[in-house]
């Protein structure tokens, strides 16, 4: 894949989005702003988020959110996963199909609620005063679309927080808009391979990565929020193939010496001697692939391809293979929320491409086993009260140690090895404890789980 153009776009997109979000943040927080009058709840949530982290981190987060969503929607448009183009025009047209249809009075009611539809049409028919009626209407359509896909892909399209919508870029329709650059970089031929998502993510954070390393040279400590940028590396495809073929592929060949899978593995190295000591696998569902620092999912995406061939060889109905792989075989762990989202998205796109009906695939919630590690901490008083209520005999020293281990999950990530030996059993016991009636214990219970 030619990546020079993608790199220029991703770096430009990050700068543009951060500048845009920063400007909008100042505007909505200004005394007497229309946002303060019309969306006081959103402003309150925004101020709480800033107090919890910082303005810069909120700006960075919102810019990330819109970058991820814009490139995801473009990928879906090109591959005809969307019912109609959301960020892309039809050939020979200039505006996204969802907007051009709305201008003719056609609004897809499965995507847009009746109330939003009325607002969109009122703007486009000049029944609602606006300096930019088409721009405002289009933003409403984008938000509705993201919320529509939240049921299928909650990991990427979670219901948009009010303040995230407030900080959405205004210019989405001009020839110099962020979406214009998205379309220019993500051409149909580039979008044939979901690998483009990983490249874009790496390039998006590349300048931040350079700054982090510059700080390291000057003895500046890498803080948890900068670890993803400092450690993110998009593994070249041939290395991914080599790794997956000589682990997953090797295990399958050891269990199935006559498998034709060997013909599909370019980098597979056949053992020189016969091996007898290996993990015995009776069915494809028993194969488990875990990438403990999965980034945007490049290794898992190739593992999906290999697993698909394995299931086919076993005679499994092809219409069910994709769902089986997502449910039973692939697991990823990541400390970077945005990378984890894109890994889940990349696997979902792989599964959609292999499903019988691509659009029908998105009607149900798609569960992908990508875990974004959460930083969770407890005060001594909080955990003490909880132990008294649940029963101190359950809280062995191993369990108490484990609860403390995740205070720096964003720092140590997959290096954490829980002290609890039988996590499944302890988790099940805790799940059976009902503390929903206690307003003080219920939040602690959720954190423990």
C-alpha positions as CSV (number, residue, x, y, z in Angstrom):
1,X,0.0,0.0,0.0
2,X,1.3,3.4,-1.0
3,X,1.4,5.3,2.3
4,X,2.9,8.7,1.5
5,X,-0.4,10.4,0.7
6,X,-2.0,8.8,3.7
7,X,0.7,10.1,6.0
8,X,0.3,13.7,4.7
9,X,-3.5,13.5,5.1
10,X,-3.5,12.0,8.7
11,X,-0.9,14.6,10.0
12,X,-2.9,17.4,8.4
13,X,-6.2,16.0,9.7
14,X,-4.9,16.0,13.3
15,X,-3.6,19.5,13.1
16,X,-6.8,20.8,11.5
17,X,-9.1,18.9,13.9
18,X,-7.2,20.0,17.0
19,X,-7.3,23.7,15.9
20,X,-11.0,23.5,15.0
21,X,-12.0,21.8,18.3
22,X,-9.9,24.3,20.2
23,X,-11.6,27.3,18.5
24,X,-15.0,25.8,19.1
25,X,-14.2,25.1,22.7
26,X,-13.4,28.7,23.3
27,X,-16.5,29.8,21.5
28,X,-19.0,27.5,23.4
29,X,-17.4,28.3,26.8
30,X,-17.5,32.1,26.3
31,X,-19.8,34.0,28.6
32,X,-23.2,34.5,27.0
33,X,-22.5,32.0,24.2
34,X,-25.6,30.5,22.5
35,X,-24.4,27.0,23.7
36,X,-24.6,28.1,27.3
37,X,-28.2,29.2,26.7
38,X,-29.4,26.3,24.5
39,X,-27.3,23.4,25.9
40,X,-26.5,24.1,29.6
41,X,-26.4,20.3,30.4
42,X,-23.7,19.8,27.6
43,X,-21.7,22.7,28.9
44,X,-21.8,21.3,32.4
45,X,-20.6,17.9,31.2
46,X,-17.8,19.6,29.2
47,X,-16.6,21.5,32.2
48,X,-16.6,18.4,34.3
49,X,-14.5,16.6,31.7
50,X,-12.0,19.5,31.6
51,X,-11.8,19.5,35.4
52,X,-11.2,15.7,35.4
53,X,-8.3,16.0,32.9
54,X,-7.4,19.3,31.1
55,X,-8.5,21.4,28.2
56,X,-5.7,20.0,26.0
57,X,-6.7,16.4,26.7
58,X,-10.4,17.1,26.0
59,X,-9.5,18.8,22.7
60,X,-7.2,15.8,21.8
61,X,-9.9,13.3,22.7
62,X,-12.7,15.0,20.7
63,X,-10.4,15.5,17.7
64,X,-9.6,11.7,17.9
65,X,-13.3,10.8,18.1
66,X,-14.2,12.7,14.9
67,X,-11.1,11.5,13.0
68,X,-12.0,7.9,13.8
69,X,-15.6,8.3,12.9
70,X,-15.0,10.2,9.6
71,X,-12.5,7.6,8.4
72,X,-14.7,4.8,9.5
73,X,-17.7,6.2,7.7
74,X,-15.7,6.8,4.5
75,X,-14.4,3.2,4.6
76,X,-18.0,2.0,5.0
77,X,-19.3,4.2,2.2
78,X,-16.7,3.0,-0.3
79,X,-17.4,-0.7,0.6
80,X,-21.2,-0.2,0.4
81,X,-21.8,-1.1,4.0
82,X,-23.9,2.0,4.5
83,X,-27.4,2.2,3.2
84,X,-26.5,5.4,1.4
85,X,-23.3,7.4,1.3
86,X,-22.8,9.3,4.6
87,X,-19.6,11.3,3.8
88,X,-19.2,10.5,0.1
89,X,-21.0,11.8,-2.9
90,X,-22.3,9.7,-5.8
91,X,-20.1,9.8,-8.9
92,X,-20.4,13.1,-10.6
93,X,-22.0,14.8,-7.5
94,X,-20.4,17.1,-5.0
95,X,-22.3,16.6,-1.8
96,X,-22.7,13.4,0.3
97,X,-25.7,11.4,-0.8
98,X,-27.5,11.6,2.6
99,X,-27.6,15.4,2.3
100,X,-28.4,15.6,-1.4
101,X,-31.3,13.2,-0.8
102,X,-32.5,15.3,2.2
103,X,-32.5,18.4,-0.1
104,X,-35.0,16.6,-2.3
105,X,-37.1,15.8,0.8
106,X,-35.9,12.2,1.2
107,X,-34.7,11.3,4.7
108,X,-34.1,7.7,5.7
109,X,-36.3,7.2,8.7
110,X,-34.4,4.2,9.9
111,X,-31.3,6.4,10.3
112,X,-33.0,9.6,11.5
113,X,-35.7,10.1,14.1
114,X,-38.9,12.1,13.3
115,X,-37.8,15.1,15.4
116,X,-34.4,15.3,13.8
117,X,-35.9,14.8,10.3
118,X,-38.2,17.8,10.9
119,X,-35.2,19.9,12.0
120,X,-33.3,18.9,8.9
121,X,-36.1,19.6,6.5
122,X,-36.9,22.9,8.3
123,X,-33.3,24.0,7.8
124,X,-33.2,23.0,4.1
125,X,-36.5,24.6,3.3
126,X,-35.5,27.8,5.1
127,X,-38.2,27.5,7.7
128,X,-35.5,27.8,10.4
129,X,-33.2,30.8,10.2
130,X,-29.6,29.9,9.8
131,X,-26.4,31.3,8.4
132,X,-25.5,27.9,7.1
133,X,-28.6,25.8,6.7
134,X,-27.0,23.0,4.7
135,X,-24.1,22.7,7.0
136,X,-26.3,22.6,10.1
137,X,-28.6,20.0,8.5
138,X,-25.7,17.8,7.5
139,X,-24.2,17.9,11.0
140,X,-27.6,16.6,12.3
141,X,-27.5,13.8,9.7
142,X,-24.0,12.8,10.7
143,X,-24.8,12.7,14.4
144,X,-27.9,10.7,13.7
145,X,-25.9,8.2,11.6
146,X,-23.3,7.8,14.3
147,X,-26.1,7.1,16.9
148,X,-27.7,4.7,14.5
149,X,-24.5,2.6,14.3
150,X,-24.1,2.7,18.0
151,X,-26.2,-0.3,18.4
152,X,-24.1,-2.4,16.1
153,X,-20.7,-0.9,16.9
154,X,-20.9,0.7,20.4
155,X,-17.1,0.5,20.6
156,X,-16.7,3.2,17.9
157,X,-20.1,4.9,17.6
158,X,-21.2,5.1,21.2
159,X,-24.0,7.6,21.6
160,X,-22.5,11.0,21.1
161,X,-22.1,13.0,24.3
162,X,-23.7,16.4,24.1
163,X,-20.3,18.2,24.4
164,X,-18.8,16.0,21.6
165,X,-21.5,17.2,19.2
166,X,-21.0,20.8,20.4
167,X,-17.3,20.6,19.4
168,X,-17.9,18.9,16.0
169,X,-16.2,20.8,13.1
170,X,-18.5,23.2,11.3
171,X,-17.1,23.2,7.8
172,X,-17.9,19.7,6.4
173,X,-19.1,20.5,2.9
174,X,-16.5,22.8,1.3
175,X,-13.7,21.8,-0.9
176,X,-11.2,22.5,1.9
177,X,-13.2,20.7,4.6
178,X,-11.8,17.8,6.6
179,X,-14.2,15.4,4.8
180,X,-12.9,16.6,1.4
181,X,-9.4,15.6,2.5
182,X,-10.7,12.3,3.9
183,X,-12.2,11.4,0.5
184,X,-9.1,12.5,-1.4
185,X,-6.8,10.3,0.7
186,X,-9.1,7.3,1.2
187,X,-9.6,6.5,-2.5
188,X,-11.7,3.3,-3.4
189,X,-8.5,1.3,-4.2
190,X,-7.0,2.2,-0.8
191,X,-10.2,1.2,0.9
192,X,-10.1,-2.3,-0.6
193,X,-7.9,-3.3,2.4
194,X,-8.9,-2.6,6.0
195,X,-5.2,-2.2,6.7
196,X,-5.6,1.4,5.7
197,X,-7.2,2.0,9.1
198,X,-4.1,1.0,11.0
199,X,-1.8,3.1,8.7
200,X,-4.0,6.2,9.2
201,X,-3.9,5.8,13.0
202,X,-0.1,5.4,13.1
203,X,0.3,8.5,10.9
204,X,-2.3,10.5,12.9
205,X,-0.2,10.2,16.1
206,X,3.3,10.2,14.4
207,X,4.0,13.9,15.1
208,X,2.9,13.5,18.8
209,X,5.2,10.5,18.9
210,X,8.1,12.6,17.6
211,X,7.4,15.2,20.4
212,X,7.4,12.5,23.0
213,X,10.8,11.1,21.9
214,X,12.2,14.7,21.8
215,X,11.1,15.0,25.4
216,X,12.8,11.7,26.3
217,X,16.1,13.1,24.9
218,X,15.7,16.0,27.3
219,X,15.1,13.7,30.2
220,X,11.3,14.3,30.3
221,X,9.3,11.4,31.7
222,X,6.7,9.8,29.5
223,X,3.3,10.2,31.2
224,X,0.6,7.6,30.9
225,X,-1.4,9.7,28.4
226,X,1.6,9.8,26.1
227,X,2.5,6.1,26.3
228,X,0.3,5.1,23.3
229,X,2.0,7.6,21.0
230,X,5.4,6.6,22.2
231,X,4.9,2.9,21.8
232,X,2.6,2.7,18.8
233,X,4.1,0.8,15.9
234,X,2.3,-0.5,12.9
235,X,3.9,-3.9,12.2
236,X,4.8,-4.4,8.5
237,X,2.5,-7.0,6.8
238,X,5.2,-9.6,6.1
239,X,6.2,-9.7,9.7
240,X,2.6,-10.1,10.7
241,X,2.3,-13.0,8.3
242,X,5.4,-14.6,9.6
243,X,4.3,-14.3,13.2
244,X,0.7,-15.6,12.7
245,X,1.6,-18.3,10.3
246,X,4.3,-19.7,12.6
247,X,2.1,-19.6,15.7
248,X,-1.5,-20.1,14.8
249,X,-0.7,-21.8,11.5
250,X,1.9,-24.0,13.1
251,X,-0.5,-25.1,15.8
252,X,-3.1,-26.1,13.3
253,X,-0.6,-27.9,11.1
254,X,0.7,-29.9,14.1
255,X,-2.9,-31.0,14.9
256,X,-3.8,-31.5,11.2
257,X,-0.6,-32.6,9.3
258,X,-2.5,-33.2,6.0
259,X,-4.1,-29.7,6.1
260,X,-4.1,-27.7,2.9
261,X,-3.6,-24.6,5.0
262,X,0.2,-24.9,4.4
263,X,-0.4,-23.9,0.7
264,X,-1.8,-20.5,1.8
265,X,1.1,-19.6,4.2
266,X,3.9,-17.8,2.4
267,X,6.2,-17.4,5.4
268,X,5.5,-20.7,7.2
269,X,8.6,-22.7,8.2
270,X,7.9,-26.4,8.4
271,X,9.5,-28.1,11.4
272,X,12.5,-30.2,10.5
273,X,11.6,-32.9,13.0
274,X,8.4,-34.5,14.1
275,X,7.0,-32.9,17.2
276,X,4.9,-34.7,19.8
277,X,4.6,-32.2,22.6
278,X,2.1,-29.6,21.5
279,X,-1.4,-28.3,22.5
280,X,-4.1,-30.6,21.2
281,X,-6.9,-28.9,19.3
282,X,-10.1,-30.7,18.3
283,X,-11.9,-27.9,16.5
284,X,-11.3,-24.4,15.1
285,X,-13.3,-22.9,18.0
286,X,-10.6,-24.0,20.4
287,X,-7.9,-21.9,18.8
288,X,-7.3,-18.7,20.8
289,X,-5.2,-15.8,19.5
290,X,-4.5,-12.9,21.9
291,X,-2.5,-9.8,21.0
292,X,-1.7,-8.2,24.4
293,X,-0.9,-4.9,22.8
294,X,-3.1,-5.0,19.8
295,X,-2.9,-1.4,18.6
296,X,-5.2,-0.9,15.7
297,X,-5.5,-4.7,15.2
298,X,-3.1,-5.5,12.3
299,X,-2.1,-8.9,13.7
300,X,-5.6,-9.9,14.6
301,X,-6.9,-8.9,11.1
302,X,-4.5,-11.3,9.4
303,X,-5.2,-14.0,12.0
304,X,-8.9,-13.6,11.0
305,X,-8.0,-14.4,7.4
306,X,-6.1,-17.6,8.4
307,X,-8.8,-18.7,10.8
308,X,-11.4,-18.2,8.0
309,X,-9.4,-20.7,5.8
310,X,-9.2,-23.1,8.7
311,X,-13.0,-23.0,9.3
312,X,-13.6,-23.4,5.5
313,X,-11.4,-26.5,5.4
314,X,-13.4,-28.0,8.3
315,X,-16.6,-27.6,6.2
316,X,-18.2,-25.0,8.4
317,X,-21.1,-23.1,6.8
318,X,-19.4,-19.9,5.4
319,X,-22.3,-17.7,6.4
320,X,-21.5,-18.3,10.1
321,X,-17.7,-18.4,10.0
322,X,-17.1,-14.6,10.6
323,X,-19.3,-14.6,13.7
324,X,-17.7,-17.7,15.1
325,X,-14.2,-16.2,14.7
326,X,-15.2,-12.9,16.5
327,X,-16.8,-14.9,19.3
328,X,-14.4,-17.7,19.9
329,X,-11.0,-17.0,18.4
330,X,-9.7,-13.4,18.5
331,X,-8.8,-11.4,21.6
332,X,-6.9,-8.1,21.9
333,X,-5.8,-5.9,24.9
334,X,-4.9,-2.3,24.6
335,X,-4.3,0.8,26.8
336,X,-5.1,3.3,24.1
337,X,-8.9,3.8,23.8
338,X,-8.8,5.1,20.2
339,X,-6.5,2.3,18.9
340,X,-8.8,-0.3,20.6
341,X,-11.8,1.2,18.8
342,X,-10.1,1.0,15.5
343,X,-9.0,-2.6,16.1
344,X,-12.6,-3.6,16.9
345,X,-13.7,-1.7,13.8
346,X,-11.1,-3.4,11.6
347,X,-12.2,-6.8,12.7
348,X,-15.8,-5.9,12.2
349,X,-15.1,-4.8,8.6
350,X,-13.3,-8.1,8.0
351,X,-16.3,-10.0,9.3
352,X,-18.8,-7.8,7.3
353,X,-16.9,-8.5,4.1
354,X,-17.2,-12.2,4.7
355,X,-20.8,-12.2,5.8
356,X,-23.7,-13.3,3.5
357,X,-25.4,-9.9,3.6
358,X,-23.1,-7.0,4.4
359,X,-25.8,-4.5,5.4
360,X,-27.8,-7.0,7.3
361,X,-24.7,-7.8,9.3
362,X,-25.0,-4.4,11.0
363,X,-28.5,-4.9,12.3
364,X,-27.3,-6.7,15.4
365,X,-24.8,-5.7,18.1
366,X,-21.4,-6.9,17.0
367,X,-19.3,-8.1,19.9
368,X,-15.6,-8.0,19.4
369,X,-13.2,-9.3,22.1
370,X,-11.0,-6.2,22.3
371,X,-10.4,-5.1,25.9
372,X,-9.4,-1.5,26.6
373,X,-7.7,-1.7,30.1
374,X,-9.2,0.7,32.6
375,X,-7.4,2.4,35.4
376,X,-9.4,1.6,38.5
377,X,-8.5,2.7,42.1
378,X,-10.1,2.3,45.5
379,X,-9.5,4.2,48.7
380,X,-8.8,2.1,51.8
381,X,-12.1,3.3,53.4
382,X,-14.1,2.4,50.3
383,X,-12.7,-1.1,49.9
384,X,-13.0,-1.7,53.6
385,X,-16.7,-0.9,53.7
386,X,-17.2,-3.1,50.6
387,X,-15.4,-6.0,52.2
388,X,-17.5,-5.7,55.3
389,X,-20.7,-5.8,53.2
390,X,-19.7,-8.6,50.9
391,X,-17.8,-10.8,53.4
392,X,-14.2,-10.5,54.3
393,X,-13.6,-14.2,53.9
394,X,-13.9,-13.8,50.1
395,X,-11.2,-11.1,50.0
396,X,-8.0,-13.1,50.1
397,X,-4.7,-11.3,50.0
398,X,-4.4,-12.3,46.3
399,X,-7.8,-10.6,45.6
400,X,-6.8,-7.5,47.6
401,X,-3.5,-7.3,45.7
402,X,-5.3,-7.7,42.3
403,X,-7.6,-4.8,43.1
404,X,-4.6,-2.6,43.7
405,X,-2.8,-3.7,40.6
406,X,-5.0,-1.8,38.2
407,X,-4.3,1.6,39.8
408,X,-1.8,2.1,37.0
409,X,-3.3,0.1,34.2
410,X,-2.7,2.9,31.8
411,X,0.9,2.8,32.6
412,X,1.6,-1.0,32.8
413,X,-1.0,-2.3,30.5
414,X,-0.7,-6.0,29.7
415,X,2.4,-6.3,31.9
416,X,0.0,-6.7,34.8
417,X,-0.3,-10.3,35.9
418,X,-3.3,-10.5,38.3
419,X,-2.4,-12.1,41.7
420,X,-5.8,-13.9,41.7
421,X,-5.3,-17.4,40.3
422,X,-8.9,-18.3,39.4
423,X,-10.3,-15.1,38.1
424,X,-13.4,-16.7,36.6
425,X,-14.5,-18.3,39.9
426,X,-14.0,-15.1,41.9
427,X,-15.8,-13.0,39.3
428,X,-18.8,-15.3,39.3
429,X,-19.0,-15.2,43.1
430,X,-18.9,-11.4,43.1
431,X,-21.5,-11.2,40.3
432,X,-23.9,-13.1,42.5
433,X,-23.7,-10.5,45.3
434,X,-26.6,-8.0,45.0
435,X,-25.8,-4.6,46.3
436,X,-28.0,-2.5,44.0
437,X,-30.1,-1.4,47.0
438,X,-27.0,0.4,48.5
439,X,-26.3,3.7,46.8
440,X,-22.8,3.9,48.3
441,X,-21.7,0.3,47.6
442,X,-23.1,-0.1,44.1
443,X,-20.5,2.0,42.3
444,X,-17.7,0.2,44.2
445,X,-19.2,-3.1,43.3
446,X,-19.1,-2.1,39.6
447,X,-15.4,-1.1,39.9
448,X,-14.6,-4.4,41.6
449,X,-16.3,-6.4,38.8
